[in-house]
Amino acid sequence: MEYAESREYAPGDEVRHIDWRVTARSGRPHTKMFQAERERLTLVVADTAPALYFGTRVRFKSVQAARAGAIAAWVAARDGDRMAALRGTRAEAPVTPAGGARGALRVLDALARWYGAPPDNDDGLDMALEHAQRVLRPGSRLLVLADPANIATVPDRRWPALAMHSQVLVLLPVDPLETDPPAGPLALDVDGGRLELDLGSARHRQRWLQAFGDPLERALARLPGWGVAAAALPSNGSGDEWLPMFSVPRSVRA
């Protein structure tokens, strides 16, 4: 049971439920009212930008994002939450909330479809978060799987609005090649041809890091200032290092 409100004491009310603070403040006896604790909602927002369907170590960034979303779904099932998922598109309905193994499996099915191949109808991360803002209720838990560069496409006001009444965690899939390129020639296949970049050149290396490393660093630096937890999600990692940031005891839910 969770506290709902206080009202004036009536004969027959439990004496042990008297709200002494309100009683002292008002000068009239008040008693606490309780209600059954509501199920919490865990919502997974999946960014399906083309940049995520890439990888050079162990797995694609999209696959690592799907793995993280799947872990979150099973954690939510363990915690007794209802689960839902959505992405930024007008062409596809979101996964509606459901609890237990049924809810987790529905989220897993959506993640497998969304991250199995690049969708051709992605309308952007901000659209997904706008929808999430309408769906979330106080005390919800939100996991955002997003390409680091797309964090800058979201208006600054969106993040504190999401975090005001919900726990928000943003995971940023990244490939090691993006943040630590080789200090020498790098050959790429581009449109059936071959492109060679000389990353031993200070100018080329700086442009590379500006394109791939800087968005990650900016996101990790800015999001906590809006009340949003954030972590990099390396494609060659175990994929669950972020779990302590996501698992919150029921007693501290807002």
C-alpha positions in Angstrom: 0.0 0.0 0.0 1.1 3.6 -0.6 0.1 6.9 0.9 -2.6 8.7 -1.1 -3.8 11.7 1.0 -4.9 12.8 4.4 -8.5 13.7 5.4 -10.2 14.7 8.7 -10.4 12.0 11.2 -13.8 10.2 11.5 -15.0 7.9 14.2 -13.9 4.4 13.5 -10.7 5.4 11.7 -7.5 3.5 12.7 -5.8 5.6 15.4 -2.4 4.3 14.3 -3.0 6.0 10.9 -3.4 9.5 12.4 -1.3 12.1 10.4 0.3 13.9 13.3 1.9 16.6 11.1 -1.3 17.6 9.4 -3.1 17.4 12.7 -0.6 19.7 14.4 -0.7 22.2 11.4 -4.5 22.3 11.1 -5.5 22.0 14.8 -7.9 19.2 13.8 -7.2 15.4 13.8 -6.5 14.0 10.4 -5.9 10.4 9.3 -3.8 9.0 6.4 -5.5 7.3 3.5 -3.7 4.6 1.5 -4.2 2.9 -1.8 -2.8 -0.2 -3.6 0.5 0.7 -5.1 0.1 1.2 -8.9 2.1 -0.7 -11.4 5.1 1.2 -12.7 5.6 1.7 -16.4 8.9 0.9 -18.0 9.1 2.4 -21.5 11.9 1.7 -24.0 12.4 4.3 -26.7 14.4 3.0 -29.7 16.3 5.4 -32.0 16.4 3.7 -35.4 18.8 6.2 -37.2 20.9 4.6 -40.0 24.1 5.3 -38.1 23.3 2.6 -35.6 23.4 -0.2 -38.2 27.2 -0.3 -38.2 29.9 -2.1 -36.3 33.5 -3.2 -36.4 33.9 -5.0 -33.1 31.9 -8.1 -32.0 28.5 -6.7 -33.1 26.6 -3.8 -34.8 25.6 -0.9 -32.5 22.0 -1.7 -33.3 22.4 -5.2 -32.0 23.9 -4.0 -28.8 21.0 -1.5 -28.4 18.6 -4.4 -28.9 20.4 -6.4 -26.3 20.3 -3.6 -23.8 16.6 -3.1 -24.4 16.0 -6.8 -23.9 17.8 -6.7 -20.6 15.7 -3.8 -19.5 12.5 -5.6 -20.4 13.4 -8.6 -18.3 14.4 -6.4 -15.4 11.1 -4.6 -15.6 9.3 -8.0 -15.6 11.2 -9.0 -12.5 10.2 -5.7 -10.8 6.5 -6.2 -11.6 6.4 -3.3 -14.1 4.3 -3.0 -17.2 6.4 -2.6 -20.3 6.0 -0.7 -23.5 8.2 0.4 -26.4 8.1 2.8 -29.3 10.2 4.5 -31.9 10.0 7.7 -34.0 7.6 6.8 -36.7 4.0 7.6 -37.7 3.8 4.4 -39.7 3.8 1.9 -36.9 1.9 1.7 -33.6 3.9 1.5 -30.4 4.0 -1.6 -28.2 1.3 -1.0 -25.7 1.9 -1.6 -22.0 1.7 -5.2 -20.6 3.2 -7.0 -17.7 5.0 -10.2 -17.0 6.7 -12.4 -19.5 4.0 -11.4 -22.1 5.0 -7.8 -21.9 8.7 -8.6 -22.0 8.4 -10.8 -25.1 6.4 -8.2 -26.9 9.1 -5.6 -26.3 11.8 -8.2 -27.4 9.8 -8.9 -30.6 9.7 -5.2 -31.5 13.4 -4.6 -30.8 14.3 -7.6 -33.0 12.2 -6.1 -35.9 13.4 -2.5 -35.4 17.1 -3.3 -35.0 17.3 -6.3 -37.4 17.6 -4.0 -40.4 17.3 -0.3 -40.9 13.7 0.8 -41.2 12.7 3.0 -44.1 10.3 5.1 -42.1 12.2 6.7 -39.2 10.9 10.2 -38.3 13.6 11.0 -35.7 14.4 10.7 -32.0 12.6 13.9 -31.0 9.3 12.6 -32.4 9.7 9.4 -30.3 10.4 11.4 -27.2 7.5 13.7 -27.8 5.3 10.6 -27.9 7.0 9.2 -24.8 6.2 12.4 -22.9 2.5 11.9 -23.5 2.7 8.2 -22.4 4.7 8.5 -19.2 3.1 8.9 -15.8 4.7 10.0 -12.6 7.0 7.3 -11.3 7.7 5.7 -14.7 11.0 4.5 -15.9 12.3 5.5 -19.3 15.2 3.9 -21.2 16.3 5.7 -24.4 18.6 3.9 -26.9 20.0 6.7 -29.1 22.8 7.5 -31.5 24.9 10.1 -29.8 24.6 12.6 -32.7 20.8 12.5 -32.4 20.9 13.9 -28.9 21.6 17.3 -30.4 18.4 17.1 -32.5 16.2 17.0 -29.4 15.2 20.4 -28.0 16.8 21.1 -24.6 13.5 21.6 -22.9 12.4 18.0 -23.7 14.9 16.3 -21.3 14.0 18.1 -18.0 10.3 17.7 -18.9 10.8 13.9 -19.2 13.0 13.7 -16.1 10.7 15.8 -13.9 8.5 12.9 -12.7 10.3 9.8 -14.2 13.6 8.1 -14.0 15.3 8.5 -17.4 18.4 6.7 -18.6 19.9 7.3 -22.0 22.3 4.6 -23.5 24.5 5.8 -26.4 25.7 2.9 -28.6 29.2 3.5 -29.9 31.7 1.5 -31.9 35.4 1.5 -30.8 36.5 2.6 -34.2 34.5 5.8 -33.8 36.2 6.9 -30.6 39.7 5.4 -31.1 40.5 5.2 -34.8 43.8 3.8 -36.0 46.7 6.2 -36.3 47.3 5.4 -40.0 45.6 4.4 -43.2 42.0 3.2 -43.0 40.4 1.5 -46.1 36.6 1.7 -46.5 34.3 0.3 -49.1 32.0 3.1 -50.3 29.3 2.6 -52.9 31.2 -0.3 -54.4 34.5 1.6 -54.5 37.4 1.9 -52.2 38.2 5.0 -50.0 41.4 5.3 -48.0 41.6 7.8 -45.2 44.9 8.7 -43.7 44.1 9.0 -40.0 47.8 9.5 -39.3 47.2 13.0 -40.5 46.3 15.3 -37.6 43.7 17.2 -39.7 41.9 14.1 -40.8 42.0 12.6 -37.3 40.6 15.7 -35.8 37.7 15.8 -38.3 37.0 12.1 -37.6 36.8 12.7 -33.8 34.7 15.8 -34.3 32.2 13.7 -36.3 32.1 10.7 -34.0 33.7 11.3 -30.7 32.5 14.8 -29.9 28.7 14.0 -30.0 29.2 11.3 -27.5 31.2 13.5 -25.1 28.7 16.3 -25.4 25.8 14.0 -24.7 27.5 12.5 -21.6 28.4 16.0 -20.4 25.0 17.7 -20.9 22.3 15.1 -20.1 23.1 14.8 -16.4 22.5 18.6 -16.1 18.9 18.0 -17.1 18.4 15.2 -14.5 19.0 12.5 -17.1 21.4 9.6 -16.4 23.6 8.7 -19.4 26.1 6.1 -20.3 28.1 5.0 -23.4 27.1 1.5 -24.7 30.2 0.1 -26.5 29.4 -2.5 -29.2 32.1 -4.8 -27.9 31.1 -4.6 -24.2 29.0 -7.0 -22.2 26.0 -4.7 -22.6 24.8 -4.6 -19.0 27.3 -2.3 -17.2 24.5 0.3 -17.0 22.2 -1.8 -14.9 23.0 -0.2 -11.5 21.8 3.1 -13.0 18.5 1.5 -14.1 17.5 -0.7 -11.1 15.8 1.4 -8.5 14.3 0.0 -5.3 10.5 0.3 -5.2 10.7 2.4 -2.0 12.3 5.4 -3.8 9.9 5.6 -6.8 8.5 9.0 -7.2 
